[in-house]
Amino acid sequence: MQIVEISRKNIIHNLRQFRKRVGKRVEIMAVVKSNAYGHGIREVAKIVSQNGADWLGVNSLEEGLLLRKINLRQPILILGYIPLNEIKEAIRHNLSFVVYNLEAIKRANRVAARLKKRAKVHLKIETGTYRQGINIADLEEFVRLCLVEKNIIIEGIYTHYANIEDTLDHRFALSQLRKFKKATKLVNRLGVQPFCHTACSAAIILYPETFFDIVRLGIGLYGLWPSREVKILANRSKKAKIELKPALSWKTKIAQIKPVAKGATVGYGRTFRANRGMKIAIIPVGYWDGYDRKLSNCGRVLVKGQFAPIVGRVCMNMLMIDVSEIPNIGIEEKVVLIGKQGKNEITVEELAEKMGTINYEVVTRINPSIPRKVV
């Protein structure tokens, strides 16, 4: 048995922190893509929709349709790739979507004409990240095509920063900002006044000049810092200080407890050898659930408020922990994989550091089939 608990109170707290940061005139897009960064797209989208989020950002048509099916009426922007054959459903359900190919604009115009609707598109501007995006040299062609195709509304233009999160030197990010401003002037000269947006969580915290009309609030919404560097810079500045409260806890129970003799080995590959007689507990969680195999022999969990180290390799559906020093425990004792128990805490950042990755990956890889419960 496993459960991922989401703190409604902390989600609302984080959203209000960023609302205070950007003010009332700037709209907030709560980015709930990829199952709300592992937190549960239905659960989080409902919370933020009721507490001041102006937009919702998703990755795919599937996610957008899911939110429409649970009767969320905020503007929704599909930030990821949308195949040409899915454009019809996006328009039908009033979903905005990103375009960076001329073929998408032409298809959207034809489909919108048949539906007697207008397609709402956001032009993604390439400023230096080199993912999806329109080169500024090609931007005028895209805008003019949208203007010719009468069933297209250029609702927004935007860009994304390449390294505003993982460095203390933001000269490159600020050069991207200058390129984006150049792009907005070009679009405005052509008679279009769309929503402009560039700011992710890190930019919201550090640079008010990135706000424009909308900010895209992702990792910060969930109470997680975009990076150690952003946290350092925020703490150095009185203006950038912000309090984030993690919203996710991941819990399970002990399935079995057994003795291990001195010299015996535990788990696949026999990578752990007991140097004393010990007591281990088997936990019904593994890498299928999103608990990374890199945490073998180095991760830890909480039992009765005490840290219990992982011994042996993390398996597909279970892992083993050393509970030799924790008295009076039995089967179905509560175990915390992420979160607080008593005075101690397992943070997402701790797991990310041991895995050699970022906090984003830790939470987004928690298996979506595990129930999410708002508490």
C-alpha positions as CSV (number, residue, x, y, z in Angstrom):
1,M,0.0,0.0,0.0
2,Q,1.3,3.4,-1.0
3,I,-0.1,6.9,-0.9
4,V,1.2,10.3,-2.2
5,E,-0.2,13.0,0.0
6,I,-0.6,16.6,-1.4
7,S,-0.9,19.5,1.1
8,R,-3.7,21.7,-0.1
9,K,-2.5,24.3,2.4
10,N,1.0,24.4,1.0
11,I,0.0,24.5,-2.6
12,I,-2.2,27.6,-1.8
13,H,0.6,29.1,0.3
14,N,3.1,28.8,-2.6
15,L,0.6,30.2,-5.1
16,R,0.0,33.2,-2.9
17,Q,3.7,33.8,-2.4
18,F,4.1,34.1,-6.2
19,R,1.0,36.2,-6.5
20,K,2.5,38.6,-4.0
21,R,5.7,38.6,-6.0
22,V,4.1,39.4,-9.4
23,G,1.2,41.6,-8.3
24,K,-2.4,41.7,-9.4
25,R,-1.8,42.9,-13.0
26,V,0.3,39.9,-14.1
27,E,-1.5,36.7,-14.7
28,I,-0.3,33.4,-13.3
29,M,-0.2,30.2,-15.4
30,A,0.0,27.3,-13.0
31,V,2.0,24.6,-14.9
32,V,0.4,21.3,-14.1
33,K,2.0,19.3,-16.9
34,S,3.4,15.8,-16.4
35,N,0.8,14.9,-13.8
36,A,1.5,18.3,-12.0
37,Y,5.2,17.5,-11.6
38,G,4.1,14.1,-10.1
39,H,1.7,15.7,-7.6
40,G,-1.5,14.7,-9.4
41,I,-2.9,16.8,-12.3
42,R,-6.6,16.6,-11.3
43,E,-5.9,17.3,-7.6
44,V,-3.5,20.3,-8.1
45,A,-5.5,21.8,-11.0
46,K,-8.6,21.9,-8.9
47,I,-6.8,23.6,-6.0
48,V,-5.1,26.3,-8.0
49,S,-8.2,27.0,-10.2
50,Q,-10.1,27.8,-7.0
51,N,-7.4,29.9,-5.5
52,G,-6.2,32.4,-8.1
53,A,-4.5,30.7,-11.0
54,D,-5.5,32.6,-14.2
55,W,-4.2,29.9,-16.7
56,L,-3.3,26.3,-16.6
57,G,-0.3,24.9,-18.5
58,V,-0.2,21.3,-19.8
59,N,2.1,19.3,-22.0
60,S,-0.4,17.5,-24.3
61,L,-3.9,17.4,-25.7
62,E,-4.7,14.5,-23.4
63,E,-3.9,16.5,-20.3
64,G,-5.9,19.5,-21.6
65,L,-8.9,17.4,-22.4
66,L,-8.7,15.8,-18.9
67,L,-8.9,19.2,-17.3
68,R,-11.9,20.2,-19.5
69,K,-13.6,16.9,-18.5
70,I,-13.4,17.9,-14.8
71,N,-15.0,21.2,-15.7
72,L,-12.1,23.6,-15.4
73,R,-12.8,26.6,-17.5
74,Q,-9.6,28.6,-17.2
75,P,-7.6,29.2,-20.3
76,I,-5.4,26.2,-20.9
77,L,-2.2,26.3,-23.0
78,I,-0.7,23.1,-24.4
79,L,3.0,23.7,-24.1
80,G,4.3,20.5,-25.6
81,Y,4.0,19.0,-29.1
82,I,0.6,18.6,-30.6
83,P,0.4,16.4,-33.7
84,L,-1.4,17.9,-36.7
85,N,-4.3,15.4,-36.4
86,E,-5.0,16.5,-32.8
87,I,-5.4,20.2,-33.6
88,K,-9.1,19.7,-34.3
89,E,-9.8,18.5,-30.8
90,A,-7.8,21.3,-29.3
91,I,-9.8,23.9,-31.1
92,R,-13.1,22.1,-30.4
93,H,-12.4,22.2,-26.6
94,N,-11.1,25.8,-26.5
95,L,-7.5,24.8,-25.8
96,S,-4.7,27.1,-26.8
97,F,-1.6,25.6,-28.2
98,V,2.0,26.4,-29.2
99,V,3.0,26.6,-32.9
100,Y,6.4,26.7,-34.4
101,N,5.8,25.0,-37.7
102,L,4.0,26.6,-40.6
103,E,2.1,23.4,-41.3
104,A,0.4,23.6,-37.9
105,I,-0.9,27.1,-38.7
106,K,-2.3,26.0,-42.1
107,R,-3.9,22.9,-40.5
108,A,-5.4,25.0,-37.7
109,N,-6.9,27.5,-40.1
110,R,-8.6,24.8,-42.2
111,V,-9.9,22.9,-39.1
112,A,-11.1,26.1,-37.4
113,A,-13.0,27.1,-40.6
114,R,-14.9,23.8,-40.6
115,L,-15.7,24.1,-36.9
116,K,-16.7,27.8,-37.3
117,K,-14.3,28.7,-34.5
118,R,-11.0,30.4,-34.2
119,A,-7.7,28.7,-33.2
120,K,-5.8,30.3,-30.4
121,V,-2.1,29.9,-30.9
122,H,1.1,31.0,-29.0
123,L,4.2,31.5,-31.0
124,K,7.3,30.0,-29.3
125,I,10.3,32.3,-30.0
126,E,13.8,30.7,-30.3
127,T,16.2,32.9,-28.2
128,G,18.9,30.4,-27.4
129,T,17.5,27.3,-25.7
130,Y,17.3,25.4,-29.1
131,R,14.3,23.3,-28.3
132,Q,11.0,24.0,-30.0
133,G,10.7,27.5,-31.3
134,I,10.7,30.0,-34.2
135,N,13.9,31.7,-35.3
136,I,13.5,35.4,-35.0
137,A,14.6,35.7,-38.7
138,D,11.5,33.6,-39.6
139,L,9.0,35.3,-37.2
140,E,7.6,37.8,-39.6
141,E,6.6,35.0,-42.0
142,F,4.8,33.2,-39.2
143,V,2.9,36.3,-38.1
144,R,1.9,37.3,-41.6
145,L,0.6,33.7,-42.3
146,C,-1.5,33.9,-39.1
147,L,-2.9,37.3,-40.2
148,V,-3.8,35.9,-43.7
149,E,-5.4,32.9,-42.2
150,K,-8.5,34.5,-40.8
151,N,-9.3,31.7,-38.4
152,I,-6.1,32.1,-36.4
153,I,-5.7,34.3,-33.3
154,I,-2.2,35.0,-32.2
155,E,-3.1,34.8,-28.5
156,G,0.5,34.8,-27.2
157,I,4.2,34.8,-27.8
158,Y,6.8,33.5,-25.5
159,T,10.2,32.0,-24.9
160,H,12.0,29.9,-22.3
161,Y,15.4,30.5,-20.6
162,A,18.3,28.0,-21.1
163,N,20.2,28.4,-17.8
164,I,18.4,30.8,-15.5
165,E,18.2,28.0,-12.9
166,D,21.6,26.4,-12.7
167,T,24.1,29.2,-12.6
168,L,24.9,32.3,-10.6
169,D,25.8,34.1,-13.8
170,H,22.6,35.1,-15.8
171,R,24.2,37.1,-18.6
172,F,23.0,34.5,-21.1
173,A,19.4,34.6,-19.8
174,L,19.4,38.4,-20.0
175,S,20.6,38.2,-23.6
176,Q,17.6,35.9,-24.3
177,L,15.4,38.5,-22.7
178,R,16.8,41.2,-25.0
179,K,16.1,38.9,-28.0
180,F,12.6,38.3,-26.9
181,K,11.9,42.0,-26.5
182,K,13.2,42.5,-30.1
183,A,10.7,39.8,-31.2
184,T,7.8,41.5,-29.4
185,K,8.6,44.8,-31.1
186,L,8.5,43.1,-34.5
187,V,5.1,41.4,-33.7
188,N,3.7,44.7,-32.5
189,R,4.8,46.5,-35.7
190,L,2.8,44.0,-37.6
191,G,-0.3,45.0,-35.8
192,V,-0.5,42.2,-33.2
193,Q,-0.7,42.7,-29.4
194,P,-0.6,39.2,-27.9
195,F,0.1,38.1,-24.4
196,C,3.8,37.9,-23.7
197,H,5.4,35.5,-21.3
198,T,8.9,34.3,-20.5
199,A,9.2,33.8,-16.7
200,C,9.5,30.4,-15.2
201,S,9.7,30.0,-11.4
202,A,13.4,31.0,-11.3
203,A,12.8,34.1,-13.3
204,I,9.8,35.0,-11.2
205,I,11.9,34.9,-8.1
206,L,14.9,36.8,-9.5
207,Y,13.9,39.1,-12.3
208,P,10.7,41.3,-12.3
209,E,11.6,42.5,-15.8
210,T,10.8,39.0,-17.1
211,F,7.1,39.1,-16.0
212,F,5.4,40.7,-19.0
213,D,1.7,39.7,-19.1
214,I,1.8,36.1,-17.8
215,V,4.3,34.1,-15.7
216,R,4.5,30.3,-15.9
217,L,4.7,29.0,-12.4
218,G,6.0,25.4,-12.4
219,I,8.4,23.9,-9.8
220,G,7.9,26.7,-7.3
221,L,4.2,26.0,-7.1
222,Y,5.0,22.7,-5.5
223,G,7.2,24.3,-2.9
224,L,10.5,23.1,-4.5
225,W,13.4,25.4,-5.4
226,P,14.3,25.5,-9.1
227,S,17.9,25.0,-8.0
228,R,20.4,25.6,-5.2
229,E,21.7,28.6,-7.1
230,V,18.4,30.3,-7.3
231,K,17.9,29.7,-3.5
232,I,21.3,31.3,-2.9
233,L,20.6,34.4,-4.9
234,A,17.1,34.7,-3.4
235,N,18.5,34.6,0.1
236,R,21.1,37.3,-0.8
237,S,18.4,39.7,-1.9
238,K,15.7,41.2,0.3
239,K,13.5,41.8,-2.7
240,A,13.8,38.2,-4.0
241,K,13.2,36.4,-0.7
242,I,10.3,33.9,-0.9
243,E,9.1,31.2,1.4
244,L,8.4,27.8,-0.3
245,K,6.7,24.9,1.4
246,P,7.0,21.4,-0.2
247,A,3.5,20.0,-0.9
248,L,4.3,16.3,-1.5
249,S,4.7,13.4,0.9
250,W,5.2,9.8,-0.2
251,K,4.2,7.1,2.3
252,T,3.9,3.3,2.6
253,K,4.0,0.5,5.1
254,I,6.3,-2.3,6.2
255,A,5.3,-5.6,4.6
256,Q,7.6,-8.0,6.5
257,I,10.3,-7.9,9.2
258,K,13.1,-10.6,9.4
259,P,16.5,-11.3,11.0
260,V,19.7,-11.3,9.0
261,A,22.7,-13.2,10.3
262,K,26.2,-11.7,10.4
263,G,27.9,-12.4,7.1
264,A,24.6,-12.9,5.1
265,T,24.0,-10.8,2.0
266,V,20.8,-8.9,1.1
267,G,19.2,-8.4,-2.3
268,Y,20.1,-8.8,-5.9
269,G,23.8,-8.9,-6.7
270,R,24.6,-9.5,-3.0
271,T,25.7,-5.9,-2.8
272,F,25.1,-5.6,1.0
273,R,26.8,-7.9,3.5
274,A,25.7,-7.8,7.2
275,N,28.7,-7.0,9.4
276,R,26.6,-8.0,12.5
277,G,23.3,-9.7,13.2
278,M,20.6,-7.3,12.2
279,K,16.9,-6.8,11.6
280,I,15.6,-5.7,8.2
281,A,12.1,-4.6,7.0
282,I,10.8,-5.2,3.5
283,I,9.0,-2.2,1.9
284,P,6.6,-2.8,-1.0
285,V,8.1,0.1,-3.1
286,G,10.6,-0.2,-6.0
287,Y,11.8,1.4,-9.2
288,W,8.5,0.6,-10.9
289,D,6.9,3.0,-8.5
290,G,9.5,5.7,-9.2
291,Y,11.9,5.0,-6.3
292,D,15.2,5.1,-8.2
293,R,17.6,2.2,-8.2
294,K,20.4,4.6,-7.7
295,L,19.3,4.9,-4.1
296,S,20.4,1.3,-3.5
297,N,22.6,1.1,-0.4
298,C,22.6,4.9,0.1
299,G,19.0,6.0,0.4
300,R,17.1,6.2,3.7
301,V,13.5,6.3,4.9
302,L,11.7,7.3,8.1
303,V,10.2,4.8,10.5
304,K,8.8,5.9,13.8
305,G,10.5,9.3,13.2
306,Q,14.0,7.6,12.9
307,F,16.1,7.2,9.8
308,A,16.4,3.7,8.4
309,P,19.0,3.1,5.7
310,I,18.3,1.1,2.6
311,V,20.3,-2.1,2.4
312,G,20.9,-3.9,-0.9
313,R,19.6,-3.0,-4.3
314,V,16.2,-1.3,-4.8
315,C,14.1,-3.9,-6.7
316,M,11.3,-3.4,-9.2
317,N,8.6,-3.6,-6.5
318,M,10.3,-3.7,-3.2
319,L,13.3,-2.5,-1.1
320,M,14.9,-3.5,2.2
321,I,15.8,-1.2,5.1
322,D,17.8,-1.7,8.3
323,V,15.5,-1.3,11.3
324,S,17.9,-2.9,13.9
325,E,18.0,0.3,16.0
326,I,14.3,1.0,15.9
327,P,12.5,-0.8,18.7
328,N,8.8,-1.9,18.9
329,I,7.9,-2.0,15.2
330,G,5.7,-4.5,13.4
331,I,4.3,-5.2,10.0
332,E,2.3,-2.3,8.5
333,E,4.3,0.2,10.5
334,K,4.1,3.6,8.6
335,V,7.1,4.4,6.4
336,V,7.9,7.9,5.0
337,L,9.8,7.9,1.7
338,I,9.5,11.7,1.2
339,G,8.3,14.1,3.8
340,K,8.4,14.5,7.6
341,Q,7.8,12.1,10.4
342,G,8.5,13.3,14.0
343,K,11.4,15.7,14.0
344,N,13.1,14.3,10.9
345,E,12.5,14.8,7.2
346,I,13.4,13.2,3.9
347,T,13.5,15.9,1.3
348,V,13.2,15.7,-2.5
349,E,16.6,17.5,-2.7
350,E,18.3,14.8,-0.6
351,L,17.1,12.1,-2.9
352,A,18.0,14.1,-6.0
353,E,21.6,14.6,-4.8
354,K,22.0,10.9,-4.1
355,M,20.6,10.0,-7.5
356,G,22.8,12.6,-9.3
357,T,19.8,14.4,-10.7
358,I,17.4,17.3,-10.1
359,N,14.4,17.6,-7.8
360,Y,12.1,17.8,-10.9
361,E,13.0,14.2,-11.9
362,V,12.4,12.8,-8.4
363,V,8.8,14.0,-8.2
364,T,7.7,13.6,-11.8
365,R,8.8,10.0,-11.9
366,I,6.6,8.9,-9.0
367,N,4.3,6.4,-10.7
368,P,1.0,8.1,-11.6
369,S,-0.9,4.9,-10.7
370,I,-0.1,5.6,-7.0
371,P,-3.2,7.4,-5.5
372,R,-2.8,11.1,-4.8
373,K,-4.7,12.3,-1.7
374,V,-5.2,15.9,-0.9
375,V,-4.8,16.6,2.8
